[in-house]
Structures are given as structure tokens and as C-alpha cells.
């Protein structure tokens, strides 16, 4: 019998979010690597399932869901009964989920681009996005000083969305020690079995 879900992804943070959710649900799924270096994401067949030509995409039976935040909300609705982490899907969860999608991910992505790829170098852009990232991390650190996870004691899709972008802040030139509560959370989430399995799948590393 074929598996219900197929995740199309790459070795990047957004597909990792979805893999964590699927692992939390404890459901079998198929993973299909998309060759970004070979621009497979720009091919006609891939654009039919991802109009924005980006990963991840989740196939659920005969439908395709794109944009990682939308996929997490879909999995919460479809598989919430299988996991407390997926069951939590109220306004607070959605607020932190959209904070990641609209602020944390884009600001980090822009910072990484201007730090590592921009030619000629654009120090003003690096300064601008570093400031925005520091502001966002301060918001997260303040929240995590009050709770184990983003919505309290329950691990949720908001945490799944956030963690893959924050698990190694050094690549963005950020000292995580400046955010002690966030640092604690990164370690706690990274120790979850679902997260270790997702990281092993997406990045091809050992679970340990």
C-alpha cells in the first residue's frame, strides 16, 4: 500500500519543519529530495505542484500543499488526534507560527544572503538585517523566559516551525549565549526524537 504523504524537500530549514511534524505524528511517509542546485524546483512539473517553485511541498493523497506554514496547519487539522503537539492549533499557536513565517525566517534568510552571497558586499544591508534578527530573537527570548515552549508547556507546530531556523545561529554571526532562554529551548527541542529523526532525514546526519 502506498503511503498517504509524500514530502518534497531539500537540505534546508523549511522542509525540516514538515518532517518534524510527520515524525511527531508517527506516520509513515515518503521523502523526495528536490535538487535545488540542478534547479529541479524550476522545472515545469515541479511548478505544477509548487507555483512559487520552492520547497517544501506535501502531497496528501491527490492534493498538494505548498508553503511550510500552510502545510503545518494542514497536518495539525488532519493528524491532530495522533499527537498533542499537532493537536494544539489555537490563535496563540498561529500567532507564533506567522511570526516565524513573516519575520524570523525572512529576516534570517536575507541576513544570510547579504552576509555570504551579495556582490559587492553590502554592509548596510547586513547591519539592517542583523538588527531585525536581534530584535526578533529578543522577542523569542523574552517569551521563552516565561514558558518551556512558545505556547507554554506544550510543544507545538509553532516550535516545529521556529527551531530549524534557529538551531545554529552561528552561521548568521549571532551569539546564542546572548539569549539564554532561547538557547535552553534550542537544546530541549533538539533532543526530541522527532526532531533528531527529521534532521537525520533532511540533512543526512546521524540521529545521535
TIKOL-347302 format. One record per residue (C-alpha): residue in one letter; x, y, z; residue number from 0. Coordinates in steps of 0.1 Angstrom, whole numbers, plus 5000, padded with zeros to 4 digits. Layout:
<node aa="a" X="X" Y="Y" Z="Z" i="NUM"/>
...
//
This chain:
<node aa="x" X="5000" Y="5000" Z="5000" i="0"/>
<node aa="x" X="5014" Y="5034" Z="4990" i="1"/>
<node aa="x" X="5020" Y="5059" Z="5018" i="2"/>
<node aa="x" X="4994" Y="5087" Z="5021" i="3"/>
<node aa="x" X="5020" Y="5115" Z="5024" i="4"/>
<node aa="x" X="5050" Y="5125" Z="5003" i="5"/>
<node aa="x" X="5072" Y="5153" Z="5013" i="6"/>
<node aa="x" X="5092" Y="5171" Z="4986" i="7"/>
<node aa="x" X="5121" Y="5189" Z="5002" i="8"/>
<node aa="x" X="5158" Y="5197" Z="5003" i="9"/>
<node aa="x" X="5185" Y="5202" Z="5030" i="10"/>
<node aa="x" X="5170" Y="5235" Z="5042" i="11"/>
<node aa="x" X="5151" Y="5246" Z="5073" i="12"/>
<node aa="x" X="5115" Y="5248" Z="5058" i="13"/>
<node aa="x" X="5113" Y="5211" Z="5048" i="14"/>
<node aa="x" X="5127" Y="5202" Z="5082" i="15"/>
<node aa="x" X="5097" Y="5218" Z="5098" i="16"/>
<node aa="x" X="5073" Y="5194" Z="5080" i="17"/>
<node aa="x" X="5095" Y="5164" Z="5086" i="18"/>
<node aa="x" X="5093" Y="5171" Z="5124" i="19"/>
<node aa="x" X="5055" Y="5173" Z="5122" i="20"/>
<node aa="x" X="5053" Y="5140" Z="5103" i="21"/>
<node aa="x" X="5077" Y="5123" Z="5128" i="22"/>
<node aa="x" X="5056" Y="5137" Z="5157" i="23"/>
<node aa="x" X="5025" Y="5121" Z="5142" i="24"/>
<node aa="x" X="5044" Y="5088" Z="5140" i="25"/>
<node aa="x" X="5031" Y="5082" Z="5105" i="26"/>
<node aa="x" X="5050" Y="5066" Z="5076" i="27"/>
<node aa="x" X="5057" Y="5089" Z="5047" i="28"/>
<node aa="x" X="5078" Y="5091" Z="5016" i="29"/>
<node aa="x" X="5106" Y="5117" Z="5012" i="30"/>
<node aa="x" X="5115" Y="5130" Z="4977" i="31"/>
<node aa="x" X="5147" Y="5152" Z="4975" i="32"/>
<node aa="x" X="5144" Y="5181" Z="4951" i="33"/>
<node aa="x" X="5177" Y="5190" Z="4935" i="34"/>
<node aa="x" X="5179" Y="5228" Z="4941" i="35"/>
<node aa="x" X="5215" Y="5230" Z="4927" i="36"/>
<node aa="x" X="5203" Y="5214" Z="4895" i="37"/>
<node aa="x" X="5172" Y="5238" Z="4895" i="38"/>
<node aa="x" X="5148" Y="5209" Z="4896" i="39"/>
<node aa="x" X="5125" Y="5232" Z="4915" i="40"/>
<node aa="x" X="5122" Y="5254" Z="4884" i="41"/>
<node aa="x" X="5110" Y="5226" Z="4861" i="42"/>
<node aa="x" X="5075" Y="5226" Z="4847" i="43"/>
<node aa="x" X="5064" Y="5195" Z="4866" i="44"/>
<node aa="x" X="5075" Y="5210" Z="4899" i="45"/>
<node aa="x" X="5058" Y="5243" Z="4893" i="46"/>
<node aa="x" X="5026" Y="5224" Z="4888" i="47"/>
<node aa="x" X="5027" Y="5214" Z="4925" i="48"/>
<node aa="x" X="5046" Y="5245" Z="4938" i="49"/>
<node aa="x" X="5036" Y="5277" Z="4920" i="50"/>
<node aa="x" X="5064" Y="5296" Z="4938" i="51"/>
<node aa="x" X="5089" Y="5269" Z="4927" i="52"/>
<node aa="x" X="5101" Y="5264" Z="4963" i="53"/>
<node aa="x" X="5102" Y="5236" Z="4988" i="54"/>
<node aa="x" X="5086" Y="5221" Z="5008" i="55"/>
<node aa="x" X="5055" Y="5206" Z="4991" i="56"/>
<node aa="x" X="5034" Y="5180" Z="5008" i="57"/>
<node aa="x" X="5014" Y="5155" Z="4987" i="58"/>
<node aa="x" X="4983" Y="5143" Z="5007" i="59"/>
<node aa="x" X="4965" Y="5118" Z="4985" i="60"/>
<node aa="x" X="4955" Y="5138" Z="4954" i="61"/>
<node aa="x" X="4963" Y="5173" Z="4967" i="62"/>
<node aa="x" X="4995" Y="5193" Z="4970" i="63"/>
<node aa="x" X="5000" Y="5218" Z="4998" i="64"/>
<node aa="x" X="5029" Y="5243" Z="4995" i="65"/>
<node aa="x" X="5043" Y="5269" Z="5019" i="66"/>
<node aa="x" X="5055" Y="5253" Z="5051" i="67"/>
<node aa="x" X="5032" Y="5272" Z="5074" i="68"/>
<node aa="x" X="5002" Y="5261" Z="5054" i="69"/>
<node aa="x" X="5015" Y="5225" Z="5055" i="70"/>
<node aa="x" X="5018" Y="5226" Z="5093" i="71"/>
<node aa="x" X="4983" Y="5239" Z="5097" i="72"/>
<node aa="x" X="4971" Y="5211" Z="5073" i="73"/>
<node aa="x" X="4989" Y="5184" Z="5093" i="74"/>
<node aa="x" X="4975" Y="5198" Z="5125" i="75"/>
<node aa="x" X="4940" Y="5195" Z="5111" i="76"/>
<node aa="x" X="4945" Y="5161" Z="5096" i="77"/>
<node aa="x" X="4967" Y="5144" Z="5122" i="78"/>
<node aa="x" X="4960" Y="5163" Z="5154" i="79"/>
<node aa="x" X="4944" Y="5133" Z="5171" i="80"/>
<node aa="x" X="4978" Y="5114" Z="5168" i="81"/>
<node aa="x" X="4999" Y="5139" Z="5187" i="82"/>
<node aa="x" X="4994" Y="5166" Z="5214" i="83"/>
<node aa="x" X="5020" Y="5186" Z="5196" i="84"/>
<node aa="x" X="4998" Y="5186" Z="5164" i="85"/>
<node aa="x" X="4966" Y="5190" Z="5183" i="86"/>
<node aa="x" X="4975" Y="5224" Z="5196" i="87"/>
<node aa="x" X="4963" Y="5249" Z="5169" i="88"/>
<node aa="x" X="4947" Y="5279" Z="5185" i="89"/>
<node aa="x" X="4952" Y="5316" Z="5180" i="90"/>
<node aa="x" X="4984" Y="5317" Z="5201" i="91"/>
<node aa="x" X="5000" Y="5289" Z="5181" i="92"/>
<node aa="x" X="4990" Y="5306" Z="5149" i="93"/>
<node aa="x" X="5004" Y="5339" Z="5161" i="94"/>
<node aa="x" X="5039" Y="5324" Z="5167" i="95"/>
<node aa="x" X="5037" Y="5304" Z="5135" i="96"/>
<node aa="x" X="5031" Y="5335" Z="5114" i="97"/>
<node aa="x" X="5058" Y="5354" Z="5134" i="98"/>
<node aa="x" X="5082" Y="5327" Z="5121" i="99"/>
<node aa="x" X="5068" Y="5328" Z="5086" i="100"/>
<node aa="x" X="5066" Y="5366" Z="5082" i="101"/>
<node aa="x" X="5095" Y="5378" Z="5104" i="102"/>
<node aa="x" X="5120" Y="5353" Z="5117" i="103"/>
<node aa="x" X="5125" Y="5332" Z="5085" i="104"/>
<node aa="x" X="5126" Y="5361" Z="5061" i="105"/>
<node aa="x" X="5150" Y="5382" Z="5082" i="106"/>
<node aa="x" X="5174" Y="5354" Z="5087" i="107"/>
<node aa="x" X="5172" Y="5344" Z="5051" i="108"/>
<node aa="x" X="5180" Y="5380" Z="5040" i="109"/>
<node aa="x" X="5208" Y="5383" Z="5065" i="110"/>
<node aa="x" X="5224" Y="5351" Z="5053" i="111"/>
<node aa="x" X="5222" Y="5362" Z="5017" i="112"/>
<node aa="x" X="5239" Y="5396" Z="5024" i="113"/>
<node aa="x" X="5265" Y="5380" Z="5046" i="114"/>
<node aa="x" X="5276" Y="5353" Z="5023" i="115"/>
<node aa="x" X="5264" Y="5359" Z="4987" i="116"/>
<node aa="x" X="5260" Y="5396" Z="4980" i="117"/>
<node aa="x" X="5285" Y="5411" Z="4955" i="118"/>
<node aa="x" X="5297" Y="5436" Z="4960" i="119"/>
<node aa="x" X="5295" Y="5435" Z="4998" i="120"/>
<node aa="x" X="5266" Y="5455" Z="5013" i="121"/>
<node aa="x" X="5274" Y="5462" Z="5050" i="122"/>
<node aa="x" X="5244" Y="5485" Z="5054" i="123"/>
<node aa="x" X="5221" Y="5456" Z="5045" i="124"/>
<node aa="x" X="5240" Y="5433" Z="5068" i="125"/>
<node aa="x" X="5236" Y="5458" Z="5096" i="126"/>
<node aa="x" X="5199" Y="5463" Z="5089" i="127"/>
<node aa="x" X="5190" Y="5426" Z="5089" i="128"/>
<node aa="x" X="5213" Y="5419" Z="5119" i="129"/>
<node aa="x" X="5193" Y="5445" Z="5138" i="130"/>
<node aa="x" X="5160" Y="5430" Z="5128" i="131"/>
<node aa="x" X="5172" Y="5394" Z="5137" i="132"/>
<node aa="x" X="5184" Y="5406" Z="5171" i="133"/>
<node aa="x" X="5150" Y="5423" Z="5177" i="134"/>
<node aa="x" X="5131" Y="5391" Z="5168" i="135"/>
<node aa="x" X="5154" Y="5369" Z="5189" i="136"/>
<node aa="x" X="5148" Y="5393" Z="5218" i="137"/>
<node aa="x" X="5111" Y="5387" Z="5214" i="138"/>
<node aa="x" X="5116" Y="5350" Z="5215" i="139"/>
<node aa="x" X="5140" Y="5350" Z="5244" i="140"/>
<node aa="x" X="5115" Y="5371" Z="5264" i="141"/>
<node aa="x" X="5087" Y="5347" Z="5257" i="142"/>
<node aa="x" X="5108" Y="5316" Z="5265" i="143"/>
<node aa="x" X="5118" Y="5331" Z="5298" i="144"/>
<node aa="x" X="5082" Y="5326" Z="5308" i="145"/>
<node aa="x" X="5074" Y="5291" Z="5294" i="146"/>
<node aa="x" X="5090" Y="5258" Z="5283" i="147"/>
<node aa="x" X="5078" Y="5263" Z="5247" i="148"/>
<node aa="x" X="5063" Y="5291" Z="5227" i="149"/>
<node aa="x" X="5027" Y="5285" Z="5238" i="150"/>
<node aa="x" X="5035" Y="5272" Z="5273" i="151"/>
<node aa="x" X="5043" Y="5236" Z="5283" i="152"/>
<node aa="x" X="5031" Y="5220" Z="5251" i="153"/>
<node aa="x" X="5054" Y="5215" Z="5221" i="154"/>
<node aa="x" X="5035" Y="5227" Z="5191" i="155"/>
<node aa="x" X="5037" Y="5234" Z="5154" i="156"/>
<node aa="x" X="5050" Y="5269" Z="5163" i="157"/>
<node aa="x" X="5081" Y="5253" Z="5178" i="158"/>
<node aa="x" X="5084" Y="5230" Z="5148" i="159"/>
<node aa="x" X="5084" Y="5260" Z="5125" i="160"/>
<node aa="x" X="5109" Y="5280" Z="5145" i="161"/>
<node aa="x" X="5135" Y="5255" Z="5156" i="162"/>
<node aa="x" X="5151" Y="5246" Z="5122" i="163"/>
<node aa="x" X="5159" Y="5283" Z="5115" i="164"/>
<node aa="x" X="5174" Y="5289" Z="5150" i="165"/>
<node aa="x" X="5193" Y="5257" Z="5158" i="166"/>
<node aa="x" X="5226" Y="5271" Z="5146" i="167"/>
<node aa="x" X="5227" Y="5308" Z="5149" i="168"/>
<node aa="x" X="5264" Y="5310" Z="5144" i="169"/>
<node aa="x" X="5260" Y="5308" Z="5107" i="170"/>
<node aa="x" X="5243" Y="5342" Z="5109" i="171"/>
<node aa="x" X="5270" Y="5356" Z="5131" i="172"/>
<node aa="x" X="5247" Y="5356" Z="5162" i="173"/>
<node aa="x" X="5260" Y="5346" Z="5196" i="174"/>
<node aa="x" X="5233" Y="5324" Z="5211" i="175"/>
<node aa="x" X="5247" Y="5330" Z="5246" i="176"/>
<node aa="x" X="5232" Y="5365" Z="5245" i="177"/>
<node aa="x" X="5197" Y="5348" Z="5245" i="178"/>
<node aa="x" X="5199" Y="5322" Z="5274" i="179"/>
<node aa="x" X="5162" Y="5312" Z="5274" i="180"/>
<node aa="x" X="5163" Y="5307" Z="5236" i="181"/>
<node aa="x" X="5195" Y="5287" Z="5240" i="182"/>
<node aa="x" X="5178" Y="5264" Z="5265" i="183"/>
<node aa="x" X="5148" Y="5259" Z="5242" i="184"/>
<node aa="x" X="5170" Y="5251" Z="5212" i="185"/>
<node aa="x" X="5187" Y="5223" Z="5233" i="186"/>
<node aa="x" X="5154" Y="5210" Z="5246" i="187"/>
<node aa="x" X="5137" Y="5209" Z="5212" i="188"/>
<node aa="x" X="5168" Y="5194" Z="5195" i="189"/>
<node aa="x" X="5167" Y="5165" Z="5219" i="190"/>
<node aa="x" X="5133" Y="5153" Z="5209" i="191"/>
<node aa="x" X="5132" Y="5121" Z="5190" i="192"/>
<node aa="x" X="5110" Y="5135" Z="5162" i="193"/>
<node aa="x" X="5135" Y="5164" Z="5157" i="194"/>
<node aa="x" X="5165" Y="5141" Z="5156" i="195"/>
<node aa="x" X="5148" Y="5119" Z="5131" i="196"/>
<node aa="x" X="5138" Y="5148" Z="5109" i="197"/>
<node aa="x" X="5173" Y="5163" Z="5110" i="198"/>
<node aa="x" X="5188" Y="5129" Z="5100" i="199"/>
<node aa="x" X="5164" Y="5126" Z="5071" i="200"/>
<node aa="x" X="5167" Y="5162" Z="5058" i="201"/>
<node aa="x" X="5203" Y="5168" Z="5064" i="202"/>
<node aa="x" X="5216" Y="5132" Z="5061" i="203"/>
<node aa="x" X="5231" Y="5131" Z="5096" i="204"/>
<node aa="x" X="5230" Y="5105" Z="5123" i="205"/>
<node aa="x" X="5203" Y="5108" Z="5149" i="206"/>
<node aa="x" X="5228" Y="5109" Z="5177" i="207"/>
//
